[in-house]
Amino acid sequence: PRIPLILISRQSDLDWMTRVEEELASPFLDGECLARITIIFSPEISEIILTLHHVICDGISITSFFQEVL
């Protein structure tokens, strides 16, 4: 399945915390992609939230991913 990309307009410095709480409460369903990407954006600043199932990601692989992205 395709990785879902969720785009949210940034309204405050706390938007990312609200979205992370929502992600923590959202389980991965059978047959669903085991990753989700959320971008909270504004002209001044943006945040990327990458939600991954533990089956496909560990501490080393997420570190490698962010080194490649950044």
N, C-alpha and C positions, 0 to 999 in steps of 0.2 A: 504493500500500500504506500501511497504518497505520504510524505511527512506534512502534517498540517502546519500551516503558517497563519498565525493570528496576529493581526495588526490592530494596535490600540493607540488612540491619540492621547498623548501625555498631558495630564491636567495638573498634577502636583508631584512633589518629591516622594510621596507615599504610594503612588500607583503601582510601583513594582512590588511592594509588600502585599498589597491586596491581591495582585495577580498570582504571586507565589503561593499564598494561602489557598487560592482557588485551585491551583495546579496540584498542591499537596492533597487536596480533598477529591481530586478527579482520578479515579483508577484507570488503568489501561484495560480496555475491554478485549475479549477474545476476537481475533481477526483484525484488530486495530493496529495501526503502526505503533511501534514501541518508542516513538520519539514525537515531541511536539516543540515547535519554536514559536515564541511570542516576541514581538517587537513592540515596545512602547516608545513612540516617537514624538518628537517636537522639533522645530527648527533649531533649537539651542542644544538639546541633549536627547539621547535615546538610550534605551536599555534593551538588552537581549536576554530573554529567559529561555534556556534550553532545558526541557524536561525529558529525561531519559529513563527508561526502565532499567533496573539493575542487571537484567539478563544481557543487555547489549553494551553496558558501560561500567567501567570501574574507575578508580581514581587516576590511574595512569593514562587511560585512553581519553578521559575528559581533559586532562592537562595537555596532552598532545593535540587534541582538537582545538583548544583555545590558542595554543602556540601557532598553529597553522592559520587560524582565522585572524588573529591579531598581528 
